[in-house]
Amino acid sequence: MARVNRGATKEEVADLIERFLDNRLDYPQQMNDFVECSQLRLEVDVYRKRCDVLCAGPVDEDGIRELRTMVIELRSSPAE
């Protein structure tokens, strides 16, 4: 397993989700590594848990919409 950044910022998580949606992950299991490793920042870990539920299997259109909404939420919330 690749080294997971447990101190990810909201912007880093938004970037990861966007790369997942665009099929541009740095390596194939990057999203799995992210969802399997709790985050130190509670406000980021909430999004990790949402991604875990949404990405547990094939992501349908509703899941894609929710992931895109999460990117907007992450980017519009105050910076850490």
BELMO-V170384 format. One record per residue. N is the residue number from 1. RES is the residue in three letters. PHI is phi as a letter, one per 40 degrees, with the letter a starting at -180 (NA if undefined). D_FIRST is the distance of its C-alpha to the first C-alpha in whole Angstrom. Layout:
BEGIN
n=N res=RES phi=PHI d_first=D_FIRST
n=N res=RES phi=PHI d_first=D_FIRST
END
This chain:
BEGIN
n=1 res=MET phi=NA d_first=0
n=2 res=ALA phi=c d_first=4
n=3 res=ARG phi=c d_first=7
n=4 res=VAL phi=b d_first=8
n=5 res=ASN phi=c d_first=12
n=6 res=ARG phi=c d_first=14
n=7 res=GLY phi=b d_first=17
n=8 res=ALA phi=c d_first=17
n=9 res=THR phi=c d_first=21
n=10 res=LYS phi=d d_first=22
n=11 res=GLU phi=c d_first=23
n=12 res=GLU phi=c d_first=19
n=13 res=VAL phi=c d_first=18
n=14 res=ALA phi=d d_first=21
n=15 res=ASP phi=c d_first=20
n=16 res=LEU phi=c d_first=17
n=17 res=ILE phi=c d_first=19
n=18 res=GLU phi=c d_first=21
n=19 res=ARG phi=c d_first=19
n=20 res=PHE phi=c d_first=17
n=21 res=LEU phi=c d_first=21
n=22 res=ASP phi=c d_first=22
n=23 res=ASN phi=f d_first=19
n=24 res=ARG phi=b d_first=18
n=25 res=LEU phi=c d_first=15
n=26 res=ASP phi=c d_first=13
n=27 res=TYR phi=a d_first=11
n=28 res=PRO phi=d d_first=11
n=29 res=GLN phi=c d_first=8
n=30 res=GLN phi=c d_first=9
n=31 res=MET phi=c d_first=11
n=32 res=ASN phi=d d_first=10
n=33 res=ASP phi=c d_first=7
n=34 res=PHE phi=c d_first=10
n=35 res=VAL phi=c d_first=13
n=36 res=GLU phi=c d_first=11
n=37 res=CYS phi=b d_first=11
n=38 res=SER phi=d d_first=15
n=39 res=GLN phi=c d_first=16
n=40 res=LEU phi=c d_first=19
n=41 res=ARG phi=c d_first=21
n=42 res=LEU phi=d d_first=23
n=43 res=GLU phi=c d_first=24
n=44 res=VAL phi=c d_first=21
n=45 res=ASP phi=c d_first=19
n=46 res=VAL phi=d d_first=22
n=47 res=TYR phi=c d_first=21
n=48 res=ARG phi=d d_first=17
n=49 res=LYS phi=c d_first=19
n=50 res=ARG phi=c d_first=21
n=51 res=CYS phi=c d_first=18
n=52 res=ASP phi=d d_first=17
n=53 res=VAL phi=c d_first=20
n=54 res=LEU phi=c d_first=21
n=55 res=CYS phi=b d_first=18
n=56 res=ALA phi=c d_first=18
n=57 res=GLY phi=a d_first=20
n=58 res=PRO phi=d d_first=21
n=59 res=VAL phi=c d_first=23
n=60 res=ASP phi=c d_first=26
n=61 res=GLU phi=c d_first=29
n=62 res=ASP phi=c d_first=29
n=63 res=GLY phi=c d_first=25
n=64 res=ILE phi=c d_first=25
n=65 res=ARG phi=c d_first=28
n=66 res=GLU phi=c d_first=27
n=67 res=LEU phi=c d_first=24
n=68 res=ARG phi=c d_first=26
n=69 res=THR phi=c d_first=28
n=70 res=MET phi=c d_first=25
n=71 res=VAL phi=d d_first=25
n=72 res=ILE phi=c d_first=29
n=73 res=GLU phi=d d_first=28
n=74 res=LEU phi=c d_first=26
n=75 res=ARG phi=c d_first=28
n=76 res=SER phi=c d_first=31
n=77 res=SER phi=c d_first=30
n=78 res=PRO phi=d d_first=31
n=79 res=ALA phi=c d_first=29
n=80 res=GLU phi=c d_first=27
END
